[in-house]
Amino acid sequence: MASGSLLGVTLALLWGRASFWDLYAAAIAGGLLTLLAVITISGLAGGGAVTLLVVGVAFSYVLSGLTMFFMIMLGPKLPGALYWMFGSVAFVTLPLVERTLVILVPAAAALAALSRPLNSLLLGDEVARAIGVRVRLVRLSSFALASLITAALVSMAGPVGFIGLVAPWLAKRSFGVRFSTVLWASAAMGAEIAVLSDVIARLVLFPSEAPLTAVTSVFGAPLLVYILIKSRGE
């Protein structure tokens, strides 16, 4: 979803649309279209979590490649676009945060309202259906709301990697798997990781600033490998 949002924002910049709402609209359109394409193709390929993951990764690479092509066409706007592409909160102002919260808070609240049916999915689709959960609708709604939140954050600070993978895992390890708890714990831990990474990014190349994604990737990739090994062991 983030790669689709990134492509949408890049196209908006290429067409001279640089206001927050223009970038947000482009980010959400790119994210939702990517989500729709991934779900459709994974369904044609047989469905399942592994298929969804593989198709999502494949789309991520394709869209990242397209984004690079379009970025070359930005000309004098390229340095600023690249700085944003690598992730940065250096230019995030209070008004920008307030505009982002207009979208983020209702979407997060709606996602929290789905806590009970999402918890039911942990028991398996068949069990969830047996107790009255509309599995497909709940899954699509949660994906769409997650896309809204992702688009809001991407349009504000760029596509910062690995936090969205690491924070939920840490939250589950610390507070259990109950979605209503994990959602807010993930948000808090993600914010803490982002702030710590930003501090490191400002110090490691002082007086310059390293890309935020570079910091999160250096620490996040080894932790992701550890998560995969740990999960297999369990």
LINBELLIN-V426598 format. One record per run of one state. SS is the DSSP state (alpha for helix, beta for strand, coil for the rest). FROM is the first residue (numbers start at 0). LEN is the number of residues. If there is no record, write none. Layout:
ss:from:len
SS:FROM:LEN
SS:FROM:LEN
//
This chain:
ss:from:len
coil:0:1
alpha:1:13
coil:14:5
alpha:19:25
coil:44:4
alpha:48:24
coil:72:2
alpha:74:11
coil:85:8
alpha:93:20
coil:113:1
alpha:114:7
coil:121:3
alpha:124:6
coil:130:4
alpha:134:23
coil:157:5
alpha:162:13
coil:175:3
alpha:178:26
coil:204:7
alpha:211:22
coil:233:1
//
